[in-house]
Amino acid sequence: MFFSQDRLCNSILNEIISDLKSGRLVLEKNNILKNQNIYNLQIASRKHNYSKRTYAVTVLPSKDDLIIKKDFSNEKYWVFYSKYYYSRSHAIGFIE
């Protein structure tokens, strides 16, 4: 199960990165997330304990959101992507 989850998360992340690099997607200006953070995103299927407080960064022109939730146990930020059903409820990775 974890292998398929990691593969799916990796595919979603690869799509986001290639679209950002090619200019098809652009992050809306924000103070939380930069392109470099996304390029360094770590794929992980481990348990996460994120807080209820969320941050959303809109990806233009699609208007999808990259949703960030802070993990209260280890200071990581978990990233979700609203474009796909799976990645709305499961983190695609984390940023340290």
Phi and psi in degrees as GROMACS dihedral restraints (atoms count N, CA, C in turn):
[ dihedral_restraints ]
;  ai    aj    ak    al  type     phi  dphi    fc
    3     4     5     6     1   -64.2    20    10
    4     5     6     7     1   -35.7    20    10
    6     7     8     9     1   -60.7    20    10
    7     8     9    10     1   -45.9    20    10
    9    10    11    12     1   -68.3    20    10
   10    11    12    13     1   -34.5    20    10
   12    13    14    15     1   -65.3    20    10
   13    14    15    16     1   -44.4    20    10
   15    16    17    18     1   -62.5    20    10
   16    17    18    19     1   -40.2    20    10
   18    19    20    21     1   -64.3    20    10
   19    20    21    22     1   -42.5    20    10
   21    22    23    24     1   -65.1    20    10
   22    23    24    25     1   -46.0    20    10
   24    25    26    27     1   -61.6    20    10
   25    26    27    28     1   -40.1    20    10
   27    28    29    30     1   -64.2    20    10
   28    29    30    31     1   -39.9    20    10
   30    31    32    33     1   -64.0    20    10
   31    32    33    34     1   -43.4    20    10
   33    34    35    36     1   -63.6    20    10
   34    35    36    37     1   -45.5    20    10
   36    37    38    39     1   -62.6    20    10
   37    38    39    40     1   -43.2    20    10
   39    40    41    42     1   -60.3    20    10
   40    41    42    43     1   -39.0    20    10
   42    43    44    45     1   -63.9    20    10
   43    44    45    46     1   -44.8    20    10
   45    46    47    48     1   -61.9    20    10
   46    47    48    49     1   -47.3    20    10
   48    49    50    51     1   -63.6    20    10
   49    50    51    52     1   -45.5    20    10
   51    52    53    54     1   -65.8    20    10
   52    53    54    55     1   -36.7    20    10
   54    55    56    57     1   -68.8    20    10
   55    56    57    58     1   -36.1    20    10
   57    58    59    60     1   -68.5    20    10
   58    59    60    61     1   -42.5    20    10
   60    61    62    63     1   -67.3    20    10
   61    62    63    64     1   -34.5    20    10
   63    64    65    66     1   -84.0    20    10
   64    65    66    67     1   -11.8    20    10
   66    67    68    69     1    90.2    20    10
   67    68    69    70     1     1.8    20    10
   69    70    71    72     1   -69.1    20    10
   70    71    72    73     1   -28.9    20    10
   72    73    74    75     1  -122.3    20    10
   73    74    75    76     1   146.3    20    10
   75    76    77    78     1  -136.2    20    10
   76    77    78    79     1   132.6    20    10
   78    79    80    81     1   -74.5    20    10
   79    80    81    82     1   132.9    20    10
   81    82    83    84     1   -64.1    20    10
   82    83    84    85     1   146.7    20    10
   84    85    86    87     1   -57.6    20    10
   85    86    87    88     1   132.9    20    10
   87    88    89    90     1  -158.6    20    10
   88    89    90    91     1   169.8    20    10
   90    91    92    93     1  -102.8    20    10
   91    92    93    94     1     0.0    20    10
   93    94    95    96     1  -101.7    20    10
   94    95    96    97     1   -46.6    20    10
   96    97    98    99     1  -128.2    20    10
   97    98    99   100     1   130.9    20    10
   99   100   101   102     1  -119.8    20    10
  100   101   102   103     1   162.8    20    10
  102   103   104   105     1   -54.6    20    10
  103   104   105   106     1   -40.6    20    10
  105   106   107   108     1   -61.7    20    10
  106   107   108   109     1   -36.2    20    10
  108   109   110   111     1   -61.3    20    10
  109   110   111   112     1   -41.0    20    10
  111   112   113   114     1   -68.9    20    10
  112   113   114   115     1   -37.8    20    10
  114   115   116   117     1   -63.0    20    10
  115   116   117   118     1   -26.6    20    10
  117   118   119   120     1   -99.9    20    10
  118   119   120   121     1    11.7    20    10
  120   121   122   123     1   -62.2    20    10
  121   122   123   124     1   133.8    20    10
  123   124   125   126     1   -96.5    20    10
  124   125   126   127     1   132.5    20    10
  126   127   128   129     1   -82.8    20    10
  127   128   129   130     1   133.4    20    10
  129   130   131   132     1  -155.0    20    10
  130   131   132   133     1   138.6    20    10
  132   133   134   135     1  -111.4    20    10
  133   134   135   136     1    18.2    20    10
  135   136   137   138     1   -79.7    20    10
  136   137   138   139     1   166.7    20    10
  138   139   140   141     1   -66.0    20    10
  139   140   141   142     1   139.9    20    10
  141   142   143   144     1  -128.7    20    10
  142   143   144   145     1   147.0    20    10
  144   145   146   147     1  -120.4    20    10
  145   146   147   148     1    76.6    20    10
  147   148   149   150     1   -90.9    20    10
  148   149   150   151     1   154.9    20    10
  150   151   152   153     1   -79.0    20    10
  151   152   153   154     1   168.2    20    10
  153   154   155   156     1   -75.2    20    10
  154   155   156   157     1   -20.6    20    10
  156   157   158   159     1   -72.1    20    10
  157   158   159   160     1   129.0    20    10
  159   160   161   162     1  -124.6    20    10
  160   161   162   163     1   154.3    20    10
  162   163   164   165     1  -122.6    20    10
  163   164   165   166     1   138.1    20    10
  165   166   167   168     1  -122.8    20    10
  166   167   168   169     1   135.6    20    10
  168   169   170   171     1  -120.1    20    10
  169   170   171   172     1   122.0    20    10
  171   172   173   174     1   -80.3    20    10
  172   173   174   175     1   137.0    20    10
  174   175   176   177     1  -101.8    20    10
  175   176   177   178     1   120.0    20    10
  177   178   179   180     1   -96.5    20    10
  178   179   180   181     1   153.5    20    10
  180   181   182   183     1   -85.8    20    10
  181   182   183   184     1     0.2    20    10
  183   184   185   186     1   -73.6    20    10
  184   185   186   187     1   -18.9    20    10
  186   187   188   189     1    66.4    20    10
  187   188   189   190     1    17.1    20    10
  189   190   191   192     1   -76.9    20    10
  190   191   192   193     1   160.8    20    10
  192   193   194   195     1  -114.6    20    10
  193   194   195   196     1   139.5    20    10
  195   196   197   198     1   -95.5    20    10
  196   197   198   199     1   116.9    20    10
  198   199   200   201     1  -103.6    20    10
  199   200   201   202     1   130.5    20    10
  201   202   203   204     1  -117.4    20    10
  202   203   204   205     1   131.2    20    10
  204   205   206   207     1  -128.2    20    10
  205   206   207   208     1   131.3    20    10
  207   208   209   210     1   -81.2    20    10
  208   209   210   211     1   133.8    20    10
  210   211   212   213     1   -82.4    20    10
  211   212   213   214     1   122.9    20    10
  213   214   215   216     1   -81.5    20    10
  214   215   216   217     1    -6.9    20    10
  216   217   218   219     1   -97.7    20    10
  217   218   219   220     1   -23.5    20    10
  219   220   221   222     1  -141.7    20    10
  220   221   222   223     1    14.6    20    10
  222   223   224   225     1    63.2    20    10
  223   224   225   226     1    23.8    20    10
  225   226   227   228     1   -94.1    20    10
  226   227   228   229     1   160.9    20    10
  228   229   230   231     1  -114.5    20    10
  229   230   231   232     1   119.1    20    10
  231   232   233   234     1   -87.1    20    10
  232   233   234   235     1   139.8    20    10
  234   235   236   237     1  -115.2    20    10
  235   236   237   238     1   132.0    20    10
  237   238   239   240     1  -121.1    20    10
  238   239   240   241     1   157.8    20    10
  240   241   242   243     1  -132.2    20    10
  241   242   243   244     1   122.5    20    10
  243   244   245   246     1   -76.9    20    10
  244   245   246   247     1    -6.7    20    10
  246   247   248   249     1   -68.1    20    10
  247   248   249   250     1   -37.8    20    10
  249   250   251   252     1  -110.8    20    10
  250   251   252   253     1   142.9    20    10
  252   253   254   255     1   -57.8    20    10
  253   254   255   256     1   -45.3    20    10
  255   256   257   258     1   -57.9    20    10
  256   257   258   259     1   -45.3    20    10
  258   259   260   261     1   -82.5    20    10
  259   260   261   262     1     3.6    20    10
  261   262   263   264     1   -80.1    20    10
  262   263   264   265     1   -31.7    20    10
  264   265   266   267     1  -109.6    20    10
  265   266   267   268     1   -14.1    20    10
  267   268   269   270     1  -122.7    20    10
  268   269   270   271     1   133.7    20    10
  270   271   272   273     1   -67.4    20    10
  271   272   273   274     1   139.5    20    10
  273   274   275   276     1   -87.4    20    10
  274   275   276   277     1   -13.0    20    10
  276   277   278   279     1   168.8    20    10
  277   278   279   280     1  -171.6    20    10
  279   280   281   282     1  -137.5    20    10
  280   281   282   283     1   157.8    20    10
  282   283   284   285     1  -116.9    20    10
  283   284   285   286     1   133.5    20    10
